[in-house]
Amino acid sequence: MSQEPDTLGLMGLTRPSSLSPSSISTFTSCPLSFRFAYIDRLPQPPSPWTVKGTLVHRALELLHNRPPSDRDLGAALADLATAGAELAGEPEMALLGLSAEEEAAFSADAEALVRRYFELEDPSTVRAIGLELKLRARLHDEPGAPELRGVIDRLELDAAGELVITDYKTGSVPREHNEQSRLTGVRLYALLCERVFGRRPARVQLLYLSEPVAIIATPSEQSVRGSARKATALWSAVERACDRDDFRPHPSRLCDFCAFRAYCPAFGGDPAAAEELRRAVAPAGPAPGAEPRPYALPEPSGAARPALPVAGA
């Protein structure tokens, strides 16, 4: 189902082969950052908050691979230790350069996030049918339709046999007027489920482990169709930007966390200075548009992911 990148002339850039909720968010926030991350594939140094998020996601994945009766706090903390051992062997952990005191605080924060998860739900009641579930589908059935891809933290069935999408968040809870924008990603996951499985999820939920707070929404036909239209329009904007080699910066508070400030003209940088780095990483790098991952943890052990059951079965 993958689409070959569309390589343009000398004045254009290679178009990405697909979009994801993360890349859509990046392009919306800052087109230049999108270019650096998803087209040039510039390496991004790890940060404590992203590594901590990966660690906690992995621990919860391991927890939900256990039988329901075994999913208690003790098991979750053991799974956090397992995830930490996996992560310790990755170079990105060393690149963080944490002191002993900082590493202790890092571990304590991760443990606090796992403990707060139990304030949001009882994991023994969750009927997960997909963990870290990778999905790909065309946005529509017309020729040349862009491909959407995503990784769903957890896909489950509720008591009525309906699909539920759960996305774990380890960052801060958004203010009320920003909640809808934070739901954009899971609405795209709902679109993916509908395209792949032929069923629209009955509920999507963001579980913020830092408070803890749950933000829940019910996807409608209108919201899913609207997500498809917006993603298609954004794809057209990406194509135009590639054709014209025109990716402009959009300064915001997110710039404080951006790995590409050294190349950004908004901060006195020169995008052309990234060309040497791009050429250095391009031969071994993935195709343009692939999701940037600072590192990959091992696949979970155990049984293969079950097929999607039929509601009511």
C-alpha positions in Angstrom: 0.0 0.0 0.0 3.0 2.3 0.3 3.3 5.0 -2.3 6.7 5.8 -4.0 8.0 9.3 -3.3 7.3 11.7 -6.2 10.7 13.1 -7.2 10.4 16.5 -8.9 12.8 18.6 -10.9 15.9 20.3 -9.7 13.9 23.2 -8.3 11.6 21.1 -6.3 11.9 18.7 -3.3 11.1 15.1 -3.0 7.5 14.8 -1.8 6.8 12.6 1.2 5.2 9.3 0.6 2.6 9.6 3.3 1.3 11.7 6.2 0.8 10.9 9.9 -1.0 12.8 12.7 2.5 13.9 13.9 3.6 15.2 10.6 0.3 16.9 10.0 0.7 18.7 13.4 4.3 19.6 12.5 3.4 21.1 9.2 0.5 23.0 10.7 2.7 24.4 13.5 5.8 25.2 11.3 6.3 24.2 7.6 10.1 24.7 7.9 10.3 22.3 10.8 8.2 19.8 8.7 10.8 20.0 5.9 13.8 19.5 8.2 12.1 16.5 10.0 10.1 14.7 7.3 11.8 15.6 4.0 15.5 16.4 4.8 15.3 13.8 7.6 17.7 15.7 9.8 18.6 13.8 13.0 16.9 15.1 16.1 18.7 14.8 19.5 16.8 13.1 22.2 15.2 15.1 25.0 14.3 14.0 28.6 10.6 14.4 28.0 10.4 12.5 24.7 12.6 9.6 26.1 10.5 9.6 29.3 7.3 9.4 27.1 8.7 6.4 25.2 9.7 4.7 28.5 6.2 5.0 30.0 4.4 4.0 26.8 6.6 0.9 26.6 5.8 0.0 30.3 2.0 0.4 29.6 2.3 -1.7 26.5 4.0 -4.5 28.5 1.3 -4.2 31.2 -1.5 -4.7 28.7 0.3 -7.7 27.2 -0.3 -9.4 30.6 -3.5 -11.4 31.4 -6.1 -9.0 32.9 -5.8 -10.5 36.4 -2.1 -9.7 36.5 -2.4 -6.0 35.6 -1.9 -4.4 39.0 0.5 -1.6 40.2 3.2 -4.0 41.1 3.2 -5.6 37.7 3.2 -2.1 36.1 6.3 -1.0 38.1 8.0 -4.3 37.1 7.2 -3.5 33.5 8.6 0.0 33.9 11.8 -1.6 35.2 11.9 -3.9 32.1 11.3 -0.9 29.8 14.1 1.0 31.6 16.5 -1.9 31.1 15.7 -2.0 27.4 16.2 1.7 27.1 19.5 1.7 29.0 21.1 -0.1 26.0 20.0 2.6 23.6 22.6 5.3 22.6 20.0 8.1 23.1 19.8 7.5 26.8 23.6 8.1 27.0 23.2 11.2 24.8 20.9 12.7 27.4 24.0 13.1 29.5 22.0 12.9 32.8 23.9 13.2 36.1 23.1 10.6 38.8 20.8 13.1 40.4 19.0 13.9 37.2 18.7 10.2 36.3 17.1 9.6 39.7 14.6 12.4 39.1 13.9 11.1 35.6 13.1 7.6 37.0 11.0 9.1 39.8 9.0 11.1 37.3 8.4 8.0 35.1 7.2 6.0 38.1 4.9 8.8 39.1 3.3 8.8 35.6 2.7 5.0 35.8 1.2 5.3 39.3 -1.2 8.1 38.1 -2.3 5.9 35.2 -4.1 3.7 37.8 -6.1 6.7 38.9 -7.6 7.0 35.3 -8.7 3.4 34.8 -8.6 -0.2 36.0 -6.4 -1.9 33.5 -7.8 -5.3 34.4 -11.1 -4.2 32.7 -9.5 -3.2 29.4 -10.0 -5.6 26.5 -7.1 -4.5 24.3 -7.0 -5.9 20.7 -4.1 -3.9 19.5 -1.1 -2.3 21.2 1.2 0.1 19.4 -0.9 -0.8 16.4 0.5 0.4 13.0 -2.2 1.3 10.4 -1.9 2.7 6.9 -4.8 3.6 4.5 -5.6 6.0 1.7 -7.5 9.1 2.7 -10.1 8.5 0.0 -10.7 6.1 -3.0 -9.9 8.5 -5.8 -6.7 8.0 -7.9 -3.6 9.5 -6.4 -5.1 9.8 -2.9 -2.5 10.4 -0.2 -1.7 7.7 2.3 -2.3 8.3 6.0 -0.3 6.2 8.6 -0.3 6.1 12.3 0.5 4.1 15.4 -2.3 3.7 17.9 -1.2 3.3 21.5 -4.2 1.0 22.3 -7.2 -0.2 20.4 -9.8 -2.0 22.5 -13.4 -3.2 22.7 -15.8 -1.7 25.2 -18.5 -3.7 27.0 -20.8 -3.3 24.0 -18.2 -4.6 21.6 -17.5 -1.2 20.1 -14.0 0.1 19.2 -12.2 2.5 21.5 -9.0 4.3 20.7 -6.7 5.3 23.7 -3.7 7.6 23.4 -1.4 8.1 26.4 0.0 11.5 27.0 2.9 12.2 29.3 3.0 16.0 28.8 0.9 18.7 30.3 -2.8 18.8 30.1 -4.0 21.4 27.5 -6.1 24.3 28.5 -9.8 24.0 27.8 -9.8 26.1 24.6 -7.0 23.9 23.2 -8.7 20.5 23.8 -10.2 20.2 20.4 -6.8 20.7 18.7 -5.3 18.0 20.8 -8.0 15.6 19.6 -7.1 16.1 16.0 -4.6 13.2 16.1 -7.0 10.7 17.6 -9.7 11.8 15.1 -7.3 10.9 12.4 -6.8 7.5 14.1 -10.6 7.1 14.0 -10.5 7.8 10.2 -7.7 5.1 9.9 -9.8 2.6 11.8 -12.8 3.3 9.6 -10.7 2.9 6.4 -8.9 -0.2 7.5 -11.5 -2.1 9.5 -14.7 -0.6 8.1 -15.8 0.5 11.6 -15.8 3.9 13.2 -14.7 3.9 16.8 -17.4 4.7 19.3 -14.9 6.7 21.5 -11.5 8.2 21.4 -9.7 9.2 24.5 -6.5 11.0 25.6 -5.2 9.8 29.0 -3.0 12.6 30.4 -0.9 10.9 33.1 0.6 14.0 34.5 -2.6 15.2 36.3 -4.3 12.7 35.7 -7.1 13.8 33.3 -9.0 12.0 30.5 -10.2 13.9 27.5 -12.9 11.9 25.7 -14.8 12.5 22.4 -17.2 10.5 20.2 -16.2 10.5 16.5 -19.2 11.3 14.2 -19.4 10.8 10.5 -19.1 14.6 10.2 -15.9 14.8 12.3 -14.3 11.9 10.5 -15.1 13.3 7.1 -13.9 16.7 8.2 -10.6 15.2 9.3 -10.2 13.5 5.9 -10.9 16.8 4.1 -8.4 18.8 6.2 -5.7 16.1 5.8 -6.3 16.1 2.0 -6.1 19.9 1.9 -2.9 19.8 4.0 -1.4 17.2 1.6 -2.0 19.7 -1.3 -0.2 22.4 0.7 2.7 20.1 1.3 2.9 19.3 -2.5 2.9 23.0 -3.3 5.6 23.7 -0.8 7.7 20.9 -2.3 7.1 22.1 -5.8 8.3 25.6 -4.9 10.8 24.6 -2.3 8.9 27.0 0.0 8.8 26.0 3.6 8.6 29.0 5.8 9.2 29.2 9.6 6.3 30.0 11.9 7.7 31.2 15.2 5.8 30.3 18.3 6.4 29.1 21.9 7.1 25.6 20.4 10.4 27.1 19.1 11.8 26.7 22.6 11.7 22.9 22.1 12.7 22.8 18.4 15.8 20.8 17.4 16.3 22.9 14.3 16.8 26.4 15.6 20.4 26.6 14.4 19.1 26.4 10.8 16.0 28.6 11.2 16.1 32.2 9.8 13.8 33.3 12.5 16.7 32.8 14.9 19.5 34.0 12.6 20.1 30.6 11.1 20.5 29.6 7.4 18.4 26.6 6.1 21.2 26.0 3.5 23.5 25.2 6.4 21.5 22.0 6.9 22.3 20.7 3.4 25.6 19.2 4.4 24.0 17.4 7.3 21.2 16.2 5.1 23.6 14.8 2.6 25.5 13.0 5.4 22.4 11.2 6.7 20.5 10.8 3.4 22.2 7.6 2.1 21.2 5.5 5.1 18.0 7.4 5.9 14.4 6.2 5.3 12.3 7.6 2.5 11.0 11.2 2.9 7.9 11.4 5.0 8.7 8.5 7.3 8.1 9.1 10.9 11.2 10.4 12.7 12.2 8.1 15.5 15.2 8.8 17.7 15.4 5.1 18.5 13.3 2.0 18.5 12.6 -0.3 21.4 12.3 -4.1 21.0 9.1 -5.6 19.8 6.9 -7.0 22.6 7.2 -10.7 23.3 4.3 -13.1 23.4 1.4 -13.9 21.1 0.8 -12.1 17.9 -1.7 -9.3 17.8 -5.2 -10.7 17.5 -7.4 -10.0 14.5 -10.1 -7.4 15.0 -13.2 -9.2 16.4 -16.7 -8.5 15.2 -18.8 -6.4 17.5 -21.1 -8.6 19.6 -19.0 -11.7 19.0 
